[in-house]
Amino acid sequence: MIDLVTDALVTFLQTRVPDVGTWTVHSLSNADTAPAKDKPVIALIAVDEHEHTRNRPLVDTLNGLQRPPLQLRLEYLLTYVGKHDEAQKRLSRVVSAFHTRPILGSGELSPALAEQVERVTVRLRNTTADERNQIWSALGRNGRLSLFYTVDVAPAPLLPDADGERRTRSHEIDYVGAP
């Protein structure tokens, strides 16, 4: 699922701002080879549980009650590997594209992703100089001009249990009063 969201972002950017260049999906980690020069790069840097959907109720299915899919919040770093002035020009086009259309609907999503989500919301994330420094340090690379985006919501469906699908058949709470 997460890879489908990344693919949707890349496809959106290549369609809306083709002049930025062909996007490379890369970890940006120093453990991997350096990304190609003069290319825009998108890197997934964090996956978190979406805190606003943490306590959703069980979902009634044909096989009983089941936990709802886990909603995720994805954090992306977008940068341009090349000259700094060129990075400014190209990243400003990215900001414009996501500012113009911050919600990707079913028309911008692959059929596989559109089956599972109605939309993907992309928000520019404010970061402090310290946060940016920590991220680039953790990646083991020199910091460069970059954009940080938070992307909501990618469902993570439950996996079938090894012993067969286990579902909650009922959910009851009994209160016992004092005698």
DAFENJO-V731571 format. One record per backbone hydrogen bond with DSSP energy under -0.5 kcal/mol. CO is the residue of the C=O (numbers start at 0). NH is the residue of the N-H. If there is no record, write none. Layout:
BEGIN
co: <CO	CO>
nh: <NH	NH>
END
This chain:
BEGIN
co: <0	1	2	3	4	5	6	7	8	9	10	11	12	16	17	20	23	23	28	35	38	39	40	41	42	42	45	47	48	49	50	52	58	58	60	63	64	65	69	70	71	71	72	73	73	74	74	75	76	77	78	79	80	80	82	83	84	85	86	87	88	89	90	91	92	93	94	95	96	101	101	102	103	104	104	105	109	110	112	112	119	120	122	127	128	129	130	131	132	133	134	135	135	136	138	144	146	147	148	149	150	151	152	153	154	155	160	164	166	167	174>
nh: <4	5	6	7	8	9	10	11	12	13	14	15	16	19	20	22	25	41	31	38	80	23	78	25	44	76	74	72	50	52	53	55	60	65	63	60	167	58	155	49	152	153	47	75	150	44	45	148	42	146	40	81	37	38	86	87	88	89	90	91	92	93	94	95	96	97	98	99	100	103	121	104	119	107	108	108	113	114	115	116	103	151	149	131	132	133	134	135	136	137	138	139	140	139	29	79	77	124	75	122	73	120	154	71	156	69	163	166	168	64	176>
END
